[in-house]
Amino acid sequence: MTGSPSYGRVIVWFRRALRADDNPALWHAMHDAASVVPLLCLSEDPSYGQVTPRREFIRTAIIGLDASLRNAGSHLHCRMGSPETELPAAAQAYGAEAVYAVGLHDPGSLERDARIERALRTVGVPFVRFPDRVLRGAGDVMTGSGTPFRVYTPYKNAWLAGADEVAPAVSAPRRIAPVPPAAGSTDLLSPGWPGMHGAAKKDGLARLRAFMTAGAGQYDARRDLPGVDGTSRLSPYLAVGAVSIRRVFHAAREARAGASSGARKGFDTFINELVWREFYYQILTHYPHVMRAPFRPEFAGIPWSADEKSFRRWKDGTTGYPIVDAAMRQLRAEGWMHNRARMIVASFLTKDLHINWQWGEQYFFTTLTDADHASNNGGWQWTAGTGTDASPWFRIFNPLLQGKKFDPKGAYVRRYVPELAGFSDAVIHDPWTANRQEQEAAGCVIGRGYPAPMVDHAEARVRTMAIYRMSGTTASTASASRVRTRSQV
C-alpha cells in the first residue's frame, strides 16, 4: 500500500465474485482503507434446505473464498437477511466509511443496487462498484457510428482488434488484518453453522491450469461432443465469480503463445467463446428488455403452447428422444449441461413442443450451477430464433440427426439414459426403429421401459415454420431457400 488510505474501514460485499484472487473490489479496498471487512449477505443458510447441485456449488464456492481469506489472516463475515437492510446495518456496526462491491449488469440487480445505494446514503456511506463481470465494457466496443453491435461476428472482430486493452489480473492479498465480528454478524464457520464444516473446496484455478495444459489445444475438435470431456467446465466458476474472467482470458492467451501451430486453433476457438459471453453481456446492457421480451419485437406475438405436462416431460428427460433426455437428466443430476446439448434441448422445447423459451430460460437459471443472466438469455433467444441473429427463425435442430452426429457411439446417451445401454450404436438414438426382438434383447421395450417419441419431429417442424412466418417475419426468397438447406442442422 502506498500513500495514506482514503478510509479508515471499508466493507467488501462479496456477491458473484466469490474469490480473493483478482477481485477488484477487494484490491481497491486494500489500497483505499486502513482495514477491510469481507462480508457476505445470505437470505438463507446454505447448509440447510433441499440439496441441489446449484446450492452445493455455491456453498463450496463460499467455503473456498473463506479459506482464501483465512490464508491471508482474515475470514468471511456473514449476515443473514436482505442486503438492502443488512449492508447499512453492517456499515454502522463496523464503523465502515464505504461499501465496495463488483458491478452487475442484469436489470434486477441494477434495481436492487439503486435501493442499496439509497439505503446506504441514509447512513452516510457511499456504495462503490467496480467492473468485473466482463473483459471489456459494453461501451468500449461499438460500431463505427458509435452504436451497439447487434450481430456477433462484427462485434467479435472489433472486440479482438482491441484485445490488448483487457486489464491484467491481480493476485490475492497476502495479508488482510483481521476484524472481529460486529453485532449482527457471525463467523461463517462458527459452531452455529454446523452444515458448513468439512465442505470440499473446488479449486477453479486448478481446473483452469489443467485445461490450459491438457484440453484447450483440442477444444475446437472436441467441444461439440457431449460424450467426451472436451470443454473447460469453467462456466460455473465464472458464474459465481470463483474464478476471474480476466484470469481465464490471460491464461488462454499465454498458453496459446506457447502452443504448437496445430493447437492454436483450439485456443482461438476457446477465446471466441469468451467473446460470445462478452457479446451477450453488452446486449443485456444496451438492450435490457431482453430479460422480459424477445430481442426482436416481431416475435413477441408467437402463440406459444402452455402445455404443463409436455414441459414436465421435457424437464424430467422422458421425451422419447434419447439425446434430449440424456441432456435433461445430466442437468438434473449435475446442475450442468454440455453446450451442444443445451442447443438441442432448447430447440426441442421451443420448436418441437412450441413452448415459450422463457419457461426454459427460467428453469435453466434456477437449476444450472453456471446460471448467468446474460449468457442464459442470449443462448435461449439464439436457439428460439428471437435473438440477435440476422435470420434465426428457421434454425430447427433435428434431435435424431444431432444425436447421431455428435454422439455417434451413444456414449452420452448410455451414461445418462442407462435403460438404453443395451441398444447398438446403430439404433441408440432411434431405438423405436428396432424390432421387438431387438428391443427385448436390449432389455428395454419402447413404450414400456422407455417412452416412444412424444412428438413427430417432422410434423412439429412444419408447424413451427408456419408459426414463425405468421409472427411477423419477412423472410426473403433467399432466406426461404436457406430454410430448406439449414433447418435440419
N, C-alpha and C positions, 0 to 999 in steps of 0.2 A: 504494500500500500504506500502510495506517495501523497504528500500534501496532507492537509487537515481534513478529516471527514466532514461531510455536509450535515450529517445527522448523528445524534447520539445512539439511536437504536432504530432499526428497520425490521419490519416483519416481511419475510419472503413467503408469500402464499403459493404453495405448490398445487398446481392444477394442470393436468395434461402436459406436465413437464416433470415427471417423477424421476428425477436424476439430479446428481450433483455435478456430473461432467457436462461441460459446455451448456450450462444453464445461465442464460443472460441475466435473468432476474437476480439469481444468487451472485453471479460475478459482479454485477454493478453494486449490489448491496454491500459486498465485501470491500469495495473501493469507496463507497459513499458513507458508510456508517462505522461507528466505533464497535457496535455489537449487532448481531443478527439473530433473529428468531425464526427458524424454519417451521412453518405452520401448515397443517393440513386441516381442512374442514370436512367433516363427514356428516351426511344426513342420516346414516345408519351404520351400525357396527358391521364391518365387512367380514367379521368372524362368524356371524350367525346368518340364519335365513337359508333359503334354498341354495345348494351348492351347484354352481354352473361354471363352465369353463371361463366365461367372461368375468364373473365375480372372483374366481380363483386367480386369474391372471392379474387383475387389478390389485388384489390382495398381496400377491407375491411381489408385484412391482413396488408397492408401498414398503414392504419389508426390505427390498433391495435398496430403496432410497434411504431408509432409516439406517441400514448397515453402512452405507457410504458416509452418511453424516457422522455416525459414531466413530468411524475410522479417522475422522477429522477432529474428533473431540466433542462434537455436539450430538444432538438427537432430534427426532421429529416430534414436535409438539402437536397435540391434536385437540380439536374442539368439535363437539357434536352439535350439529344444527345448520341452519342456513347461513351461507357466507354474508348475506345482507345484514344479518343480526350479529353473527359471531365475529366478523372482522372488526367492526367498530368497538365491540366489547373487548376483543383481544388487544387492540391498539391502546385502549385505556388501561387495561390490566397490566400490560407490559411497559407502558410508558413509551410506546413506539411513536416516532415522528413521521413515518411514512409506511405505506404498504406497497411492496413490489410484487409483480406477477408477470407471467408471459401473456401476450395478447392472443385472443381467439378471434375467429372470423365469422362463425355462424350467427345468424340473426338472434337466436335465443340467448346466446352468450353475450352478445353486444348489448342486448336489452338489460340483461342482468347486471352487466358491468356498469351501465348507466345508473342503475339503482344503487349498486355498491358505492359508486363514486359519490352519489348524493348523501348516502348514509355516513360515509367517512368524513365528508365535508362538515357534517354537523358536529363532529368531534375535533375538527381542525386538522385532519390528517389527509395528505394527498394520496391518490391511488395512481401509481405509476406502472405502465405496462411496456414491455419490451418485445420487439419482433422475435419470433421463434419458430413458428409452425412451417414457414416456407423459407426457401433459399434466397429467393428474390421477391421483393414486394410486388403486389398487384400493379402498382403504379410505375414500377421500374421497367416493365416490358409492355410497350404499347406499339400500336401501328404507326406508320409514318405520319399520319394525320392526327396522332395523339389520342386515338380512341382505343378501347379494349379489343383484344383479339377475340373472335368468336369461333374460329376454326383452329384445330390443334396444330397442323403441320406448319403453317406460317408462324404460329406462336413458338413452336419448338425451335425453328430456325433462328428466330430473333432471340430466344432465350439462350440458346447455345452460343450465339455470337457474343454474348456478354457474360459467359460462364465464369470468366476470371474475376468478376465483381463479387462473387459469393464470399461472404466473410469467413475467416478461418474459425476453426473450433478452438475452444479454450479448455484447459484442464480443470478438474475439480479442485476446490481449495484444499490445501494441505492441512490447514488448521483453522477451525471455527471455534471461537471461545464459547464455552457452554453457558446457557442461560437457564436457570431453574424454572419449572412450570409455574405460571401465574394462576390466579384464581380462575376457575372455569376451564382450565386446560389440563391435559394429562400426558404423561409419557406413553407413547403408543404401545410399548411392550411392558407396561406395568402389570402387576398381578390382576388388575381389573379387566385385562384384555386376554384371557386365557387362550382364546382361539387363535391368537396371532403368534403364539410361541411356536418355534420349530418350523416355520414356513420355509420352504426351499427358495433360495434366491435364483431367479432365472436371469442369467447374465447376457444381456443383449449385445454388449460389446464383444464378448467371446463368440457369439453367433456371427457377428459382423466379420470378425477376423477369420473365422473358419470359412465363411462363404467367399470372401475375397481370395483366400488361399486355394480353395478346392472346388468352388462351384461357379463363380461368376464368369470364368472364361468359357464355360459351356452353356451359359444362360440362354442364349439365342436358340440353341438346338434342343434344349430340354424343358424350357419354361412352359410349353403348351401341353406337356404330357402329365396328366394328373396321377398316373400310376407310378411315377418316379419322383425322387426328391430333387427336383430341379430348380426350385425357387429359393429365395433367401429366407423366407419366413420371418422377415424383419418387420412386416407391417403391424403386428400387434405392439411391438416396442415403439414404433413411430407414433401409433395412435394414442398411447398413453404418455408418450414423451419419455419412456425409459431409455431411449437412445435418441440422440440429436440427429436431425436430418442433415445438418452440416457435417457431422462426423461421418455419416454414411456416404455423402457425396464426395468428400475429400478422400476417403478411403478408396472409393471406386476409381477416382482419377489417378491416385498414386499407384494403385495396383495395375491399372491399365498401362501406365507409362512403363512399367517393368515387365509387361506380359509379352508373349510372342505375338507375331502379326496375326496368327490364326485365332488367338484367344481374344484379341481386341474387339472383335465383333460382339462377343458376349458381354464385355464391359459396356460397349456403346449401347447395346440393347437395354441393359440394366439402367444406365443413366437416362435413356429415353423414357423409361417407366417412371423415374423420379420426376421427369419433366411433365409427364401426364398428370402426376399428383399436383405439381405446381399449376398446371393449366386449370384443373378443376377448382383449386383454391381461388385463382383470380376470377373465374366465372362466378363463384359464390360471392366474392367481394363486390364485383361490379354489377351482378345481377342477382341480388339476394332473393328475388321472387322464386327462384328455382326450388327453394326449400318447401314451397307450398303449392307450386303450379309448374306446368311444363315450361321449359326454356323457350320453346316455340309455341306461341299462343294459339296458333291454328289447330293445335291438337288438344286444346282444353275441353273440347266437346265430345271426345271419344266416348261412346256408350259402353263403359266397362261393365263386366259382369260383377255381381255381388254374391257369388256362389260360395258361401262359407264352407260347405262340405268339400268342394274342389280345392279350396285354399288349404283346408286341413290336410287333405291327401298330399298336396304339394309339400307342406311343411313336414309331414311325417315320412316322406320318402316312400309313398305307396302309389305312385302314378302309373306304374307298369312299364315305364321306360327306364331301363337299368342305369344309364349314365346319370339321369336326373335323380333317381332315388339314391344312388351312391353319394352324390354330392350333398343332398339334403341330410343324409344320415351322417356324413362327415361333419357337417355344420353342427348338428345336434350333439355329436359325441365330443368334438374337439373345440367348438367355438371358432372354427376357421374353415375356409373352403378354398380350394385351388382356383386361381383366377379364370382359367378356361372354363372350369365347371360353373363359376358364377355367371358367366355369359350364357351358358347353356340353360341353366335353371331360370334365369331372368327372362330369356326369350320364351321358354316354355310357359311360364306364368302369364306373361303379357300377350303372347301371340298364339299360343295353343289353347290356353284356358281363358284368355281375354279378360284377365283380372288386372285391376289398376296397379301400375308399377309402384305406387305409393304404399300399397299394402306390403309388397315385397321389400321395399326400402326400409319401412319401419321394422319389419321382422328381422332383417339383417342387422339393423342398428342396435336392436335390443339383444341380439344373440352373438354377434361376432366379437371376438377379442380385439380385432383391429377396426372396430366401428369408428368411422371418421365421417363427419358430415359432408365434406366436400367430395371425397372420393366415392363414398357410398351413393350420394345423389347423382354424381356425374356418371358413374357406371350404370346405374339403373336407367337413367334417361337416355344414355347412349344405346342401350340394348332395346329399350322400349320404343325408340325411334322418335322421342320427343325432345331430344337434346341438341347438341351443337353441330352435329354432322350436317353436311350440305343436303344429302338425300338419304336419311337413315330409315325411313319408314318401311322400305321393302326388305330390310335385312331380317330374315327369319331363319333361325338355326334349326336344322333338322336334327333332332336328338339321336336318331339312329345313325346318320352319317357322321355326326360329331363323335359318337362313341367309337365307331369303327376306325375313324381316322386318328384320334388322339389317345385311344386306349385299345389298340389293336389286339393285344393279348388278353384283355379283360382283367388286368391286374387290379385296377382301381375298383371295378365292379365287384370282383371277388372279395376284396378287402372289406367293403362296406355293405355289400348285399350278399352275405355268405350263403344264403339259400340257393343262389345261382351258381355256386362254385363248381358244381359238377358238370355244368354245360361246357361244350367245346368252345374254343376260340371262335369258331365259325358262326355260332349262334348265340353267344353270350349276350350280345346287345339286342337281339330279337328272339328271345327264347320261345316265344309263341309260334315261331315258324318250325320248331322241332316237332316231329310227330309224337304221338302219345308214348310209344315205346321208348323213344329217346328221352322224353321228359321223365318217365319213370326210372330209367337208368341213371339219370342225373339226380334223382332224389327230390324232384320238385315238379309237380304238375301245375301248369299255368292255370290260374283261376282258382287254385286251391292253396298251393304252397307259396305262390307269388301272384300278384294281380295281373290280369290282362291289361293292355294299354287302356287308360281311361278315356282317351280321345283318339280319333284318327288324325294323324298329323297332316296328311294331305288335305283333308276336308277343313281342318282348322286354319290352314294356310290360306285357302281360298277365301274363307270368311274374313280373316284378318286383312287381306288385301282390299276387300270391299269396304270394310270399316274405315281403314285409313284413307282410302280415296274419298269417302264421303265426309271425312272430317276436316276438309279444308285444304288438303294438299293439292298442289297444282303440278303434278309430275309431267315433265316434258316427254316428247316421243323418245328422246334419248334415254331418259330415266326409265321409261317403260321397257325398253329393250334390255336395260341392265337388270330389271326385275327378273326377267326370265333366266339370266345367267348367274345372278348372285343371291337370289332369295333362298337357295338351299345350302348356304355355306355351313 
